[in-house]
Structures are given as C-alpha cells and as structure tokens.
Amino acid sequence: MTDETCQRQGFDGWLRWRDATERALYGPGGFFLRPEGPAGHFRTSVHASPLFAGAVARLLARVAQELDTEELAFVDVGAGRGELLTGVLAAVDPGLRVRPYGVERAPRPPGLDQRIVWTDRVPDGERGLLFANEWLDNVPADVAQVDAAGAVRFVEVRSDGTERLGGPVDGPDAQWLERWWPLREPGDRAEIGRPRDEAWAAAAGALTAGTAVAVDYAHLSPARPPFGTLTAFRHGRETAPVPDGTCDLTAHVAMDACAAAYGATAASRPAPCAATATPGEGSEILTQREALHRLGVTGTRPPLSLASSDPTAYIRALATAGEATELTAPGGLGDFLWLVQRVTPTVGPTVG
Ligand SMILES: C[S@@+](CC[C@H](N)C(=O)[O-])C[C@H]1O[C@@H](n2cnc3c(N)ncnc32)[C@H](O)[C@@H]1O
C-alpha cells in the first residue's frame, strides 16, 4: 500500500458505529474503494484455494438442474475484484450458459472477463444462484452496550477509535436486540444486525427462482458472544477497530436473524414466493465444513502407493488435500456458516 492510499479518512466529532463504518469503508477514499481491494488485507476462502470456486461452480450446476435449465444467472454479491466470478466461470461446465454479475460498491476491476456485468445493485428478477461470500459482515451495523445503570445505549466513536456511550437504543433496534441478542448485564455489548437482515432479505428476494447463499463469520441464538465481535484487519493482521479508512471493519453476522428476515419479507410477497415463506422455511444453516463436504471438497489425503507409482500426481493431490483442509478446518474457515436459502417452492435444498 502506498502512503497516498494509506491516508486516514477522518471525521469530526462522534458518530454511531453504523455511520462511522459506512464512511470509513465506502465513503470517499474508503477502505473498500482502495486500489489494492480486500485481497490486499485479508484472505477469504476465495483466495485460499480454487477449490472454493470449483465447489460454487458445482452448486451452480445443481441449481441449474433443479431449475431444469441450461441457462441461469450467477450473482456474486460483494464481489471484491471479481476473483470468485473468474474462478467460477473457469470451472463451470461449458454446457451451462451463465449470466454472471458482480455486485460491488468498488469500480469494475481492469481486465475482468467481458461477460461479467459489473453493477452496484443486485439485479432484479433473475433465476439462478446468488452467492455472497463475506459480504454481510461488512454491512455497517450499530453497536449497543449496557451502561452501569442497566440501560442499553448506542456506542459512539471518533475517527481515532475512541468510544463513548450515546443515546438509548429504542424502536426497531431495541426490538431487534430483544428478539435476537438480549443484553442484560452492564458491559454486555452487541452489534445490531438489522441492516444485515434487510440487506440479505433484499438480495435474496431479488431472485425469482433458485438459491441464495450467504457465507460468513457468524453466530446463532442463543450462543451470542457477550461483548460483540467488532474488529478490524489491516495488511493481514487483526487490529483495533478504528473508523479512519485504513482497515477493514467487520463484525460476525447473526445468521439466524438474516434467515428469518428473508422469510418474513417473502411472506408479504404474492405467490409463488409466499409458498416457502414462513420464517426459516426453505432455509438451512450449516458450517462451511459440512457445505463443502457435500459439494465434494474433502481433505482426504492421496494413498501412499501413489507416491511411488506417480510422484507428481501424488504431490499435486497432497497440495489439493491441504487446501481442502484449510477451507474446512475447525477453528478456521470450516467454522464459517452458510445460509442456504431456497427461492422457489418447487426445488429442494440445494447443498447436498
Ligand atoms: C470482505 S470483502 C469480500 C470479497 C469477496 N466476496 C471475497 O470473498 O473475497 C466484502 C466486499 O463487499 C463489498 N460490499 C459491501 N457492501 C456492499 C454492497 N451493499 N453492495 C455491493 N458490494 C458491497 C465491499 O466493497 C467488499 O469488496
């Protein structure tokens, strides 16, 4: 990163975390708009191994089968610099006609495959697979904390990262906390996931048929982390969250709340979507380990006999097994959660 791109993006005074994050990540000179892109600061599953794109390409083929079509959309939300799209297009069965979309707030990267439509909005009315890897954790959210008297208040922050408690949390934010992440003891803290729920419901709801998948660092009720998960990454290292545009700001996703939000929105839509629409129905939440196993990614080592019969193939297979292990490892990428949302009454669960 050059000195120029490393410039801090300050703001005066105090902001709630949602507004501060919005400015720091997506405002002028914001972290995600910088030329080096997310891959300059952290490794997602997409960067860890091409096996990930291969698995997503197989999932796309399954969705095509379920929709009984050879032509469908692949919509990558929070597409970074198009790495997953590029990998999926390289891996997908050539018999499939794919309409690829990269949905991103950053500009189109140079040299991207011309077939890819680059847009800052999820296309409306497509049939196919919508996939969002590590998108929702970067949708800005407010932070709440219980004060010494037991009141739940918004946390405010300055652009140097100093925090203080602001006004009381009320209205829909208070309802969200009560339903999904109740705070009880002084010092308890949570990220209010409402903007993630809304973002997910809108993205998945834009499909007319197919499957929508969100993959992220996540937690489920009732096992929420007592002090929240807001943190930051810069140049591959975890660092203190400071909303000055020099680091990623991220917080784990309340995945069950997102699933229910889609269900609730779908319920208010006319049929046929309403047929799947009771909250949670048509959705499945599973670990990345399980999801990738179902899609054929396992860390099985090659047989030792291969080492003598074909040493080159053995070494290649060993490397592949190592990459699969990284993608599915407990305590690492394997613990990510996949929210798999079915968006039609006629298809079954699509991972498995
Ligand atoms: C952590 S990166 C993940 C990139 C890529 N999916 C990967 O797995 O490597 C999150 C990306 O989401 C993008 N993003 C965040 N909010 C968005 C929105 N509302 N619409 C489109 N892209 C968004 C950011 O600009 C950033 O590139």
PDBQT file of the ligand as one rigid body, heavy atoms in Angstrom, charges set to zero:
ROOT
HETATM    1  C1  LIG A 401     -14.720  -8.898   2.627  1.00  0.00    +0.000 C 
HETATM    2  S1  LIG A 401     -14.936  -8.380   1.004  1.00  0.00    +0.000 S 
HETATM    3  C2  LIG A 401     -15.304  -9.937   0.255  1.00  0.00    +0.000 C 
HETATM    4  C3  LIG A 401     -14.907 -10.002  -1.198  1.00  0.00    +0.000 C 
HETATM    5  C4  LIG A 401     -15.176 -11.366  -1.871  1.00  0.00    +0.000 C 
HETATM    6  N1  LIG A 401     -16.573 -11.750  -1.788  1.00  0.00    +0.000 N 
HETATM    7  C5  LIG A 401     -14.323 -12.450  -1.275  1.00  0.00    +0.000 C 
HETATM    8  O1  LIG A 401     -14.872 -13.352  -0.636  1.00  0.00    +0.000 OA
HETATM    9  O2  LIG A 401     -13.110 -12.420  -1.453  1.00  0.00    +0.000 OA
HETATM   10  C6  LIG A 401     -16.526  -7.575   1.064  1.00  0.00    +0.000 C 
HETATM   11  C7  LIG A 401     -16.869  -6.859  -0.229  1.00  0.00    +0.000 C 
HETATM   12  O3  LIG A 401     -18.255  -6.498  -0.179  1.00  0.00    +0.000 OA
HETATM   13  C8  LIG A 401     -18.397  -5.257  -0.845  1.00  0.00    +0.000 C 
HETATM   14  N2  LIG A 401     -19.671  -4.665  -0.423  1.00  0.00    +0.000 N 
HETATM   15  C9  LIG A 401     -20.051  -4.281   0.805  1.00  0.00    +0.000 A 
HETATM   16  N3  LIG A 401     -21.310  -3.789   0.817  1.00  0.00    +0.000 NA
HETATM   17  C10 LIG A 401     -21.756  -3.899  -0.456  1.00  0.00    +0.000 A 
HETATM   18  C11 LIG A 401     -22.992  -3.576  -1.094  1.00  0.00    +0.000 A 
HETATM   19  N4  LIG A 401     -24.020  -3.061  -0.420  1.00  0.00    +0.000 N 
HETATM   20  N5  LIG A 401     -23.103  -3.820  -2.408  1.00  0.00    +0.000 NA
HETATM   21  C12 LIG A 401     -22.067  -4.366  -3.099  1.00  0.00    +0.000 A 
HETATM   22  N6  LIG A 401     -20.875  -4.688  -2.554  1.00  0.00    +0.000 NA
HETATM   23  C13 LIG A 401     -20.716  -4.457  -1.249  1.00  0.00    +0.000 A 
HETATM   24  C14 LIG A 401     -17.165  -4.486  -0.390  1.00  0.00    +0.000 C 
HETATM   25  O4  LIG A 401     -16.889  -3.383  -1.229  1.00  0.00    +0.000 OA
HETATM   26  C15 LIG A 401     -16.089  -5.580  -0.447  1.00  0.00    +0.000 C 
HETATM   27  O5  LIG A 401     -15.460  -5.624  -1.690  1.00  0.00    +0.000 OA
ENDROOT
TORSDOF 0
